[in-house]
Amino acid sequence: MSLINRLIKNSTIEDTAVLTDSKIYGKKDMIQTNVPMVNVALSGSVDGGLTPGLTVLAGPSKHFKSAFSLLMASAYMKQYPDSVLLFYDSEFGTPKGYFESFNIDMDRVLHTPITDIEQLKFDIMKQLAEVKRDDKVVIVIDSVGNLASKKEVEDTMNEKSVADMSRAKSLKSLFRMVTPHLTLKDIPLIVVNHTYMEIGMFPKAIVGGGTGIYYSADTIWILGRQQEKDGGEIAGYNFIINVEKSRYVKEKSKIPITVSYEGGIKKWSGLLDLAIEGGYVVKPSNGWYQIVDRTTGEVSGQKMRAADIEDNGAVWKEIFSKTDFANYIKNKYTLVGGALIQQEEQDDDDE
């Protein structure tokens, strides 16, 4: 028996394996949502999506964080019809209508109300201990932003007004314990969180909860928004996904997603500006757009207004099927791996 096989046999860890055969380094599960630019924000590719590990959606109130989390959970549950959603709820601001609008089967949702971090920690660890690698589970925590620590609650009950210095440590402990299980068992965990503004001359949004959640996360979005107006009336919002941290996407990327009051998430949000930037669509005259034939470089097709193309599935399917637009997007947003150590070339004289 070879040395490496003897060491594998001797290991007390069940998943110990030669790296080339390791389940942990195998192909990661990737759950594609039906919104291409959400997939880009998650993975750098329009046909990518949600991966196992910790995904954090941070931002102020009313920034569509819960809806984005349910969009991802819905995609997972659609791909795996026998899967279960563990929904930890501390804010109770997600009505059943939200689940219905994302076609989530509520008979497959385990709703767990939580009041403090320790309660969440004890329950989620007990659930993760029960889950096996082949089980299909997706977890949403909505949210950790306002979740108190047990000490904070006890101090209040005892009429103590001292500052709670344990909350960040409690959150760090939670994610330190949870993170290995997510990777080993291929479980996506989507956490809704708040942000606060840094003090200084040029303040920026900071993810709440201390460094623990930041270090553990595979993906962190900080969400912003701009009003979408129809005349003088607010018709919805352009939400800007700021990629704060990612293992797949270039950090600081900004990805717009439009949500209207009337129709919800616009599936093809964010693609028009990219298509113009890459030369797949041109705007030869004010207010009109045309598709470019990438084979000949000539403008083809009928003239269309922005409203006719922005959320027109037939147009985008044609562009994706007949051009390399998907690769253009991937090259723009995806992190490109390279050699970590630069190899020195030998001079001919040294040979």
Buried (B, 14 or more C-beta within 10 A) or exposed (E): EEEEEEEBEEEEEEEEBEEEEEEEEEEBBBBBBEBBBBBBBBBBBBEBBBBBBBBBBBBBEEBBBBBBBBBBBBBBBBBBEEBBBBBBBBBEEBEEEBBEBBEBBEEEBEBBEBEBBBBBBEBBBEBBEEBEEEBBBBBBBBBBBEBBBBBBBEBEEEEEEEEBEBBBBBBBBBBEBBBEBBBBBBBBBBBBBBBEEEEEEEEEBBBBBBEBBBEBBBBBBBBBBEEBEEEEEEBBBBBBBBBBBBEBBEEEBEBBBBBBEEEBBBBBBBBBEBBBEBEBBBEEEEEBBBBBBBEEEEEEBEEBEEEEBBBBEEBBEEBBEEBEBBEBBBEBBBEEEEEEEEEEEEEEEEE
